[in-house]
Amino acid sequence: MTKMLHKQVNLCIENNKKQRTFIGLVLILPQHIYSMHHYLFSYGTLQLEQVQLENYGRKLKGSNDFLNGYRIEDLVITDIEVIRKSGKHIHPVAVCSGNKNDVIKGMIFEITEEELQATDKYEVSDYVRVMEKFESGKEAWIYIGKIKS
């Protein structure tokens, strides 16, 4: 469990050019506790502890879920930094098949806005981030293969 620190402080907040002073107990929480959160579905390398530590500085917690109408294909990675982080030059890529019998198993993680931006940098340009609804009923971001024209 994350250790939480607290102390009594005088906190000044400038709001609409008016200064207000608050005196009281302030909890100092880790960034991932109070930032805006997102759900992210991972079916590949983002489930690896090494990749999570490299990208987010922490191990993510999540729950199993399923996405219908998609299948997994292989994608050859050429970005040296992504290969270094994952240890793999071939990554899975989700492709929309439209076939309800095709199912991808993965994990839904709760991440912060900053972590979502870090994930955007990690995923190579062959992926695009989209919002989908999963078997659990949750909506989450997922990186899928770009449609080739």
C-alpha positions in Angstrom: 0.0 0.0 0.0 1.2 3.5 -0.8 2.5 5.4 2.1 0.7 8.7 2.5 2.3 11.6 4.2 0.4 14.5 5.7 1.2 17.8 7.4 -0.4 21.0 8.4 0.3 23.8 6.0 -0.8 27.2 5.0 -1.8 26.8 1.3 -2.2 29.8 -0.9 -4.1 29.3 -4.1 -4.4 32.1 -6.7 -7.8 31.8 -8.3 -9.2 34.4 -10.6 -6.7 37.0 -9.4 -8.0 36.6 -5.8 -5.7 35.1 -3.3 -7.3 32.7 -0.7 -5.5 31.1 2.2 -6.5 27.7 3.5 -5.2 26.3 6.8 -5.7 22.6 7.4 -4.6 19.1 6.9 -3.2 18.3 3.5 -2.6 14.8 2.2 0.3 14.4 -0.1 -0.6 11.6 -2.4 1.3 9.9 -5.2 0.6 11.4 -8.6 -1.3 8.3 -9.9 -3.9 8.6 -7.0 -5.3 12.0 -7.9 -4.7 12.5 -11.6 -7.5 12.0 -14.1 -7.7 8.3 -14.9 -8.2 6.3 -18.0 -8.8 2.6 -18.7 -6.4 1.0 -21.0 -6.8 -2.5 -22.5 -3.5 -4.4 -23.1 -3.2 -7.6 -25.0 0.6 -7.6 -25.5 3.8 -6.1 -24.2 2.2 -3.5 -21.9 1.4 -6.5 -19.7 5.1 -7.1 -19.2 6.4 -5.8 -15.8 9.6 -4.6 -17.5 7.7 -2.5 -20.0 5.4 -1.0 -17.2 8.4 -0.1 -15.1 10.2 1.5 -18.0 7.1 3.5 -19.2 5.3 4.3 -15.9 7.8 3.7 -13.1 5.4 1.3 -11.4 3.7 -2.0 -11.9 0.1 -1.6 -13.1 -2.9 -3.4 -11.5 -5.7 -4.6 -13.8 -8.4 -7.1 -14.4 -8.9 -9.7 -17.2 -11.3 -8.7 -20.0 -12.2 -9.7 -23.5 -12.8 -7.8 -26.8 -15.0 -9.4 -29.4 -14.7 -8.7 -33.1 -10.9 -8.4 -33.2 -8.1 -10.8 -33.9 -4.3 -10.7 -33.2 -1.7 -10.4 -35.9 2.1 -10.0 -35.7 3.8 -6.6 -36.2 7.5 -6.3 -36.9 8.9 -3.4 -34.7 11.8 -1.4 -36.0 12.0 1.3 -33.2 15.2 0.4 -31.2 13.9 2.0 -28.0 10.6 0.0 -28.1 12.6 -3.2 -28.8 14.9 -2.4 -25.8 12.0 -1.9 -23.5 10.0 -5.0 -24.5 12.9 -7.3 -25.5 10.9 -8.2 -28.6 11.0 -7.2 -32.2 7.6 -8.7 -33.0 4.6 -7.4 -31.1 1.0 -8.4 -31.4 -1.4 -6.0 -33.1 -5.2 -6.0 -32.8 -7.1 -5.9 -36.1 -10.8 -5.4 -36.4 -12.2 -8.5 -38.1 -15.9 -7.8 -37.6 -16.4 -11.5 -36.7 -18.1 -11.8 -33.3 -16.4 -15.2 -32.9 -12.9 -13.5 -32.9 -11.9 -12.6 -29.3 -8.9 -11.0 -27.8 -8.0 -11.7 -24.1 -6.2 -9.0 -22.2 -6.0 -6.8 -19.2 -7.7 -3.5 -18.4 -5.5 -1.2 -16.4 -6.3 2.1 -14.8 -3.7 4.7 -15.7 -3.3 8.5 -15.4 -3.4 11.1 -18.2 0.4 11.3 -18.0 0.7 7.5 -18.3 -1.6 7.5 -21.3 0.6 10.1 -23.0 3.7 7.9 -22.2 1.8 5.0 -23.8 1.2 7.0 -26.9 5.0 7.6 -27.2 5.7 3.9 -26.6 3.3 2.6 -29.2 4.8 2.9 -32.7 3.1 4.7 -35.6 1.6 1.4 -36.9 -0.9 1.6 -34.0 -3.8 4.0 -33.4 -5.6 4.5 -30.1 -9.4 4.0 -30.1 -12.1 3.6 -27.4 -13.9 0.3 -27.4 -16.5 -1.5 -25.1 -15.3 -4.8 -23.5 -17.1 -7.9 -22.4 -17.2 -6.6 -18.8 -19.1 -3.5 -20.0 -16.1 -1.2 -19.3 -15.0 1.2 -22.0 -11.2 1.5 -22.4 -8.6 2.7 -24.8 -7.0 0.1 -27.0 -4.2 0.4 -29.5 -5.1 -1.3 -32.8 -3.5 -1.6 -36.2 -3.9 1.3 -38.5 -6.1 0.6 -41.5 -3.9 0.3 -44.6 -5.1 2.1 -47.6 
